[in-house]
Amino acid sequence: MKKLSKNEKAIEKALIRGEFKPVSHAELAEIAEAIERRKKDAVLNIRINRFDLKNIQDKANKLGVPYQKLVAEILHRFAA
Protein backbone atom coordinates (compact mmCIF):
# COMPACT_ATOMS: atom_id res chain seq x y z
CA MET A 1 0.00 0.00 0.00
CA LYS A 2 1.33 3.42 -0.96
CA LYS A 3 1.85 6.01 1.79
CA LEU A 4 -0.09 9.22 1.41
CA SER A 5 1.56 12.59 1.69
CA LYS A 6 0.44 15.07 4.35
CA ASN A 7 -1.60 16.94 1.74
CA GLU A 8 -3.16 13.73 0.41
CA LYS A 9 -4.11 12.69 3.96
CA ALA A 10 -5.84 16.05 4.48
CA ILE A 11 -7.80 15.53 1.26
CA GLU A 12 -8.75 12.01 2.31
CA LYS A 13 -10.04 13.28 5.67
CA ALA A 14 -12.03 16.02 3.95
CA LEU A 15 -13.59 13.40 1.66
CA ILE A 16 -14.57 11.25 4.61
CA ARG A 17 -16.13 14.28 6.35
CA GLY A 18 -18.17 14.97 3.20
CA GLU A 19 -16.59 18.37 2.49
CA PHE A 20 -16.54 17.76 -1.25
CA LYS A 21 -19.78 17.88 -3.23
CA PRO A 22 -20.43 16.33 -6.63
CA VAL A 23 -20.69 18.70 -9.59
CA SER A 24 -23.20 18.62 -12.42
CA HIS A 25 -22.23 17.47 -15.90
CA ALA A 26 -22.37 21.11 -17.06
CA GLU A 27 -20.02 22.23 -14.27
CA LEU A 28 -17.66 19.34 -15.02
CA ALA A 29 -17.61 20.28 -18.72
CA GLU A 30 -16.87 23.91 -17.78
CA ILE A 31 -14.01 22.83 -15.53
CA ALA A 32 -12.58 20.54 -18.22
CA GLU A 33 -12.75 23.38 -20.76
CA ALA A 34 -10.98 25.77 -18.37
CA ILE A 35 -8.22 23.21 -17.79
CA GLU A 36 -7.85 22.69 -21.53
CA ARG A 37 -7.55 26.45 -22.12
CA ARG A 38 -4.76 26.63 -19.53
CA LYS A 39 -2.81 23.69 -20.96
CA LYS A 40 0.62 24.78 -22.07
CA ASP A 41 1.16 23.01 -25.37
CA ALA A 42 3.20 25.52 -27.37
CA VAL A 43 6.74 26.84 -27.03
CA LEU A 44 7.64 30.54 -27.30
CA ASN A 45 11.21 31.79 -27.51
CA ILE A 46 11.66 35.55 -27.29
CA ARG A 47 14.49 37.98 -26.73
CA ILE A 48 13.96 40.66 -24.12
CA ASN A 49 16.05 43.25 -22.37
CA ARG A 50 18.05 41.68 -19.52
CA PHE A 51 16.92 44.40 -17.11
CA ASP A 52 13.26 43.64 -17.88
CA LEU A 53 13.94 39.94 -17.33
CA LYS A 54 15.64 40.67 -14.01
CA ASN A 55 12.65 42.78 -12.90
CA ILE A 56 10.24 40.02 -13.90
CA GLN A 57 12.32 37.44 -12.03
CA ASP A 58 12.40 39.68 -8.94
CA LYS A 59 8.62 40.16 -9.03
CA ALA A 60 8.06 36.42 -9.50
CA ASN A 61 10.37 35.74 -6.57
CA LYS A 62 8.38 38.13 -4.36
CA LEU A 63 5.18 36.33 -5.41
CA GLY A 64 6.78 32.94 -4.76
CA VAL A 65 6.27 31.61 -8.29
CA PRO A 66 8.67 30.61 -11.06
CA TYR A 67 9.22 33.55 -13.42
CA GLN A 68 8.24 31.53 -16.52
CA LYS A 69 4.90 30.71 -14.90
CA LEU A 70 4.39 34.42 -14.17
CA VAL A 71 5.19 35.35 -17.77
CA ALA A 72 2.78 32.67 -19.05
CA GLU A 73 0.03 33.99 -16.76
CA ILE A 74 0.63 37.60 -17.91
CA LEU A 75 0.45 36.51 -21.56
CA HIS A 76 -2.70 34.46 -20.89
CA ARG A 77 -4.46 37.41 -19.26
CA PHE A 78 -3.41 39.75 -22.07
CA ALA A 79 -4.59 37.28 -24.72
CA ALA A 80 -7.96 36.87 -22.98
CYANA upper distance limits for C-alpha pairs under 8 A (distance plus 0.5 A):
  4 LEU  CA      8 GLU  CA      6.04
  4 LEU  CA      9 LYS  CA      6.39
  5 SER  CA      9 LYS  CA      6.62
  6 LYS  CA     10 ALA  CA      6.86
  7 ASN  CA     11 ILE  CA      6.88
  8 GLU  CA     12 GLU  CA      6.65
  9 LYS  CA     13 LYS  CA      6.69
 10 ALA  CA     14 ALA  CA      6.71
 11 ILE  CA     15 LEU  CA      6.68
 12 GLU  CA     16 ILE  CA      6.80
 13 LYS  CA     17 ARG  CA      6.71
 14 ALA  CA     18 GLY  CA      6.77
 14 ALA  CA     19 GLU  CA      5.83
 14 ALA  CA     20 PHE  CA      7.60
 15 LEU  CA     19 GLU  CA      6.36
 15 LEU  CA     20 PHE  CA      6.52
 23 VAL  CA     27 GLU  CA      6.40
 23 VAL  CA     28 LEU  CA      6.75
 24 SER  CA     28 LEU  CA      6.66
 25 HIS  CA     29 ALA  CA      6.60
 26 ALA  CA     30 GLU  CA      6.71
 27 GLU  CA     31 ILE  CA      6.67
 28 LEU  CA     32 ALA  CA      6.62
 29 ALA  CA     33 GLU  CA      6.61
 30 GLU  CA     34 ALA  CA      6.71
 31 ILE  CA     35 ILE  CA      6.72
 32 ALA  CA     36 GLU  CA      6.66
 33 GLU  CA     37 ARG  CA      6.70
 34 ALA  CA     38 ARG  CA      6.88
 35 ILE  CA     39 LYS  CA      6.79
 48 ILE  CA     52 ASP  CA      7.44
 48 ILE  CA     53 LEU  CA      7.32
 49 ASN  CA     53 LEU  CA      6.88
 50 ARG  CA     54 LYS  CA      6.60
 51 PHE  CA     55 ASN  CA      6.70
 52 ASP  CA     56 ILE  CA      6.68
 53 LEU  CA     57 GLN  CA      6.59
 54 LYS  CA     58 ASP  CA      6.59
 55 ASN  CA     59 LYS  CA      6.68
 56 ILE  CA     60 ALA  CA      6.59
 56 ILE  CA     67 TYR  CA      7.07
 56 ILE  CA     71 VAL  CA      8.39
 57 GLN  CA     61 ASN  CA      6.54
 57 GLN  CA     66 PRO  CA      8.30
 57 GLN  CA     67 TYR  CA      5.67
 58 ASP  CA     62 LYS  CA      6.79
 59 LYS  CA     63 LEU  CA      6.79
 59 LYS  CA     67 TYR  CA      8.46
 60 ALA  CA     64 GLY  CA      6.51
 60 ALA  CA     65 VAL  CA      5.78
 60 ALA  CA     66 PRO  CA      6.55
 60 ALA  CA     67 TYR  CA      5.50
 60 ALA  CA     70 LEU  CA      6.77
 61 ASN  CA     65 VAL  CA      6.57
 61 ASN  CA     66 PRO  CA      7.53
 61 ASN  CA     67 TYR  CA      7.79
 65 VAL  CA     69 LYS  CA      7.31
 65 VAL  CA     70 LEU  CA      7.28
 66 PRO  CA     70 LEU  CA      7.01
 67 TYR  CA     71 VAL  CA      6.69
 68 GLN  CA     72 ALA  CA      6.62
 69 LYS  CA     73 GLU  CA      6.66
 70 LEU  CA     74 ILE  CA      6.68
 71 VAL  CA     75 LEU  CA      6.68
 72 ALA  CA     76 HIS  CA      6.55
 73 GLU  CA     77 ARG  CA      6.67
 74 ILE  CA     78 PHE  CA      6.69
 75 LEU  CA     79 ALA  CA      6.50
 76 HIS  CA     80 ALA  CA      6.65
